Amino acid sequence: SCKVFFAKDPLKIVRAQGQYMFDEKGEKYLDCINNVAHVGHSHPYVIKAATKQMELLNTNSRFLHDNLVHYAQRLTATLPQKLSVCYFVNSGSEANDLALRLARQYRGHQDVITLE
């Protein structure tokens, strides 16, 4: 079910920096797909924070940990009161799946309309 974006001439991306990705030949491409708009690829602050966390603990949110609660509190403090619950997921696919499940539970309907 995965779509190959460049079926006739596939890209083999080997590295990325900032907003650019580079193929095996060194050709530079502006990355408009991979959710890097906020900080880009290989951002030093993100690398430092990720390295610090992985040195301590490298797992996902299936286990209890105080940092999940602390992060949820910090996040919800920036939002309106009605947005006071956090659901941590692993990917956009999981987020979409959860959103559909919550909407179906809340509304009692199964139908979904999507736009491409």
C-alpha positions as CSV (number, residue, x, y, z in Angstrom):
1,S,0.0,0.0,0.0
2,C,3.0,2.3,0.0
3,K,3.4,4.6,-2.9
4,V,6.7,5.1,-4.6
5,F,7.0,8.8,-5.3
6,F,9.6,8.5,-8.1
7,A,8.8,5.1,-9.7
8,K,10.5,5.9,-13.0
9,D,13.7,7.4,-11.6
10,P,13.8,6.6,-7.9
11,L,15.9,8.8,-5.6
12,K,18.4,7.1,-3.3
13,I,18.8,9.7,-0.5
14,V,21.9,9.1,1.6
15,R,22.0,12.2,3.9
16,A,20.3,15.4,4.8
17,Q,21.2,18.8,6.3
18,G,18.8,21.6,7.2
19,Q,16.0,21.7,4.6
20,Y,17.9,19.7,2.0
21,M,18.4,16.0,1.2
22,F,21.2,14.7,-0.9
23,D,21.3,11.7,-3.2
24,E,24.1,9.2,-3.8
25,K,25.5,11.5,-6.5
26,G,25.6,14.5,-4.2
27,E,22.6,16.2,-5.9
28,K,20.7,18.5,-3.5
29,Y,16.9,18.4,-3.2
30,L,14.6,20.7,-1.2
31,D,12.7,18.5,1.3
32,C,9.0,19.4,1.2
33,I,7.8,15.9,2.4
34,N,9.5,14.7,5.6
35,N,8.1,16.9,8.3
36,V,11.3,18.9,8.7
37,A,9.8,22.4,8.3
38,H,10.2,23.2,12.0
39,V,13.9,22.6,12.6
40,G,15.3,20.8,9.5
41,H,17.4,17.7,9.3
42,S,20.4,17.3,11.6
43,H,19.6,20.3,13.8
44,P,22.4,20.5,16.5
45,Y,19.9,21.3,19.3
46,V,17.7,18.3,18.4
47,I,20.7,16.0,18.0
48,K,22.0,17.1,21.4
49,A,18.6,16.6,23.1
50,A,18.1,13.2,21.5
51,T,21.5,12.0,22.4
52,K,21.1,13.1,26.0
53,Q,17.8,11.3,26.2
54,M,19.1,8.1,24.5
55,E,22.0,8.0,26.9
56,L,19.5,7.8,29.7
57,L,16.6,5.8,28.3
58,N,15.6,4.9,24.7
59,T,12.1,3.5,24.6
60,N,8.6,4.6,23.6
61,S,5.6,5.6,25.7
62,R,4.3,2.1,26.3
63,F,6.0,2.2,29.7
64,L,5.3,4.6,32.6
65,H,7.8,7.4,33.0
66,D,7.6,10.8,34.8
67,N,8.8,12.7,31.7
68,L,5.6,11.8,29.9
69,V,3.6,13.5,32.6
70,H,5.9,16.5,32.8
71,Y,5.8,17.0,29.0
72,A,2.0,16.7,28.9
73,Q,1.8,19.3,31.7
74,R,4.1,21.7,29.9
75,L,2.3,21.2,26.6
76,T,-1.2,21.6,28.0
77,A,-0.1,24.7,29.9
78,T,0.3,26.4,26.5
79,L,-3.2,25.4,25.3
80,P,-6.8,26.4,26.0
81,Q,-8.4,24.6,29.0
82,K,-10.5,22.5,26.7
83,L,-7.4,20.9,25.3
84,S,-6.1,19.4,28.5
85,V,-5.6,15.7,27.6
86,C,-2.6,14.3,25.7
87,Y,-2.4,11.1,23.8
88,F,1.2,10.3,22.8
89,V,1.6,8.2,19.7
90,N,4.5,7.0,17.6
91,S,3.6,8.3,14.1
92,G,1.2,10.2,12.0
93,S,-0.5,7.0,11.1
94,E,-1.1,6.2,14.8
95,A,-2.3,9.7,15.3
96,N,-4.8,9.4,12.4
97,D,-6.0,6.0,13.7
98,L,-6.5,7.4,17.2
99,A,-8.3,10.4,15.9
100,L,-10.7,8.2,13.9
101,R,-11.3,5.9,16.9
102,L,-12.0,8.9,19.2
103,A,-14.4,10.5,16.7
104,R,-16.2,7.3,16.1
105,Q,-16.6,6.7,19.9
106,Y,-17.7,10.2,20.5
107,R,-20.2,10.6,17.7
108,G,-21.3,6.9,17.3
109,H,-20.8,7.0,13.6
110,Q,-18.5,4.9,11.4
111,D,-18.5,6.9,8.2
112,V,-15.4,8.9,7.1
113,I,-15.0,11.4,4.3
114,T,-11.4,12.1,3.1
115,L,-10.1,14.4,0.5
116,E,-7.0,13.8,-1.6
